[in-house]
Amino acid sequence: MLPYGRHSINESDVDAVVRALCSDFLTCGPEVELFEREFAARVGAKHVVAVCNATAALHLAMKVLGIGHGDRVVTSSNTFLASANAAAYVGATPDFIDIDPEFHNLDPRKLESHWKPDTKVVVAVDYAGVPCNMPEIARIARSRGAYVIEDACHGIGGGFEADGKSWKLGGHPWADISTFSFHPVKTMTTGEGGILVTDNDEWAAKARLLRAHGVTRNPSDFVGLVDGTNHTSVCNSQLSEVGPWYYEMQDLGFNFRITDLQCALGRSQLQRLPEFISRRQEIAQQYNEAFASLEFLTIPSLASGDPLPATSSDFNFSLVDLSLHLYTVQIDFARLGKTRTEVMQELRDQGVGSQVLYIPVYLQPWYRRTFGYAPGKCPNAEAFYARALSLPLYPSMTDQDVQRVIDSVRDLGGIPAAVK
C-alpha cells in the first residue's frame, strides 16, 4: 500500500538519533540549540524556537503577539484545524477567507474586500507547499495595523521571488512570524515537532520562556520572590537567597518543549532536505505529464515561475523553488459516475492510498456551533473540497511506485492499457 505521505529514514538518521540516545541529554540539551541554529541558517532568519509540534508554534505565535479576547484572526478556509484553533486557544475569534481557485491559498482580494476592523492577525497558509502572495497579504494587513503569520508547515525549504530577489519561507520580510511542521508526512520530520521563526528579539525571547512553563534560570532576568514587607527578616533572608537551584516562573507558560532525540533526527533530515525536495518535484512532474490529458481530472497549478497577475502591490511576485508537500488533483466525480468514496476504494484495491485535504474548517461542528458559521461562507473552498483528492507524494517512492499510481488513476476512467 502506497500512503499519500510518508517519512523517509535512512542510516544517517538512525545514527544521529542513536548518538543522542547515548549522550548525556535526552531532552533540553545541545541538539535542540544546534537544530535551531542550523534551521535559522537554512531559511535566513534571526531566531528559531523549536517546540513539540507546529500547533504549539502557532499557539505561541498568538501569545507573543498579545492576541486575545476581542481580537479577530483570519486564515485560509483551506487548511488544517490548527491554523484556526490557535486563535481560539487564546480567546480570539477565528475567521476565514476564501481561497483563490488556482493555487487554493488565501485570496488577497477576498482578504481586502472582507476586512473587519477588529482583525489583528492574518494567518497565511502555504497549501501543498505553494507560497501565498505574501507581499500583497502583508501590504493589506500592515496598512491596517495587523500582524502576519505565515503557516509554512507544507513548504519547508521552499521559497519565492519578489521585489527582484529570491526569498526562503521563514526568511522573508512579509511575515512577522513563520511556523513549520515536522510531522512524519511532511517534507522532513522529527517524529513530531514544530518550529517558530521570527526576526523579532522580544517575541523570540517570550516564545522561549512560554515554551517551558514560563520559567527562567537566567540570573539577569530574576525579579525576586519577596518584596521585603510581609515577612520576618529571617524568612526574607531565606526567600531572597539566589542559589544554584533558583528559578522563577515569570509567566503562565506551557510544556511545549522538544527533545534532543527529535532534534538530532531533525538535524540529519535537514541535511537531506534538498534531495527530498528534488524527488518530490520529479514525481509531481511525472504526474503532471501523465494526467494532463485526462478529461475527468484537473492537475494542480504547481507554478511555472512566471509572475502572478498584477495586483495593487508594487511587488513582482513569482512562485519558484517550490517544496511540495501534497499533490492534490480535482476529480469530476459526477463525470466518472462514481462517488469519491468509490474512487478511493478503487485506488486502494490497487494498493494506492489517497486522502482528502481539507474539509473547510468553518464547517466543523464546533466552529458552526460556537461562531455560527454555515455552508456558503467560502464558495471556492467548498468547491475545491468537493473535488479534491491527494495522491501519494513522498521521496522514497520508486519510479515503479509512481507508475502504479498513474496506472491506477487512469484506470478510473477506463482507459485501455494500450493507450497508457
VENTAPE-V687503 format. One line per field, one symbol per residue. psi: psi as a letter, one per 20 degrees, with the letter a starting at -180 (. if undefined). A space follows every 10 residues. Layout:
psi = ???
This chain:
psi = porhqqropa hhgghghggh hjaiphqkah hghgggghgg hgilrgqpop rhrhghgggh ggghikqbpi qpoqrqinrr hhhhhhghhj jroprpqrrq igikrpohgh gghjpqhjph qpoppnpjjo qrnhggghgg ghijkqrppo nkhikpirar pqkjrpqqpi jrjjphqqqq qkqhirhrqj frqrqppqio gghgghhhgh hmjkpqjohi iqiqhqijhk qrhggghghi pnaiiqrpoi rnbrnkqqrh gghgghgghh highhggghg ggghhggghh ihiphjqpqq ojpiiqqqqq aiqipopqor lqophqnorp pnhghhkqrh ggghhgghhj koqrqoorpp hiiqgghghh ijqrqignhg hhgghiiqpp rpoqhjprhh gghggggggh hhjkpqhhi.
